[in-house]
Amino acid sequence: MKALTLHNPSLTKETLLQKADETPGAWIGIRIAGMLLILSGWKSTQVAEL
C-alpha cells in the first residue's frame, strides 16, 4: 500500500490539534485511532510520535 502524503502546507500537527480542541468528541476519536494502531502492531512510542 502506498504511504499517505499530504500536500496542503496549512495542514499541520498544530492545526489538527487545534481542530481537535474545538470539535466535541474529537479527542475520543484520536484515542481510539491510537489504540487501533497499537492493536495492529505499532509500538506506543510510534503512536505517540505520530
HELIX and SHEET records of a PDB file:
HELIX    1   1 LYS A   13  GLU A   22  1                                  10    
HELIX    2   2 ALA A   26  LEU A   39  1                                  14    
HELIX    3   3 SER A   44  GLU A   49  1                                   6    
END                                                                             
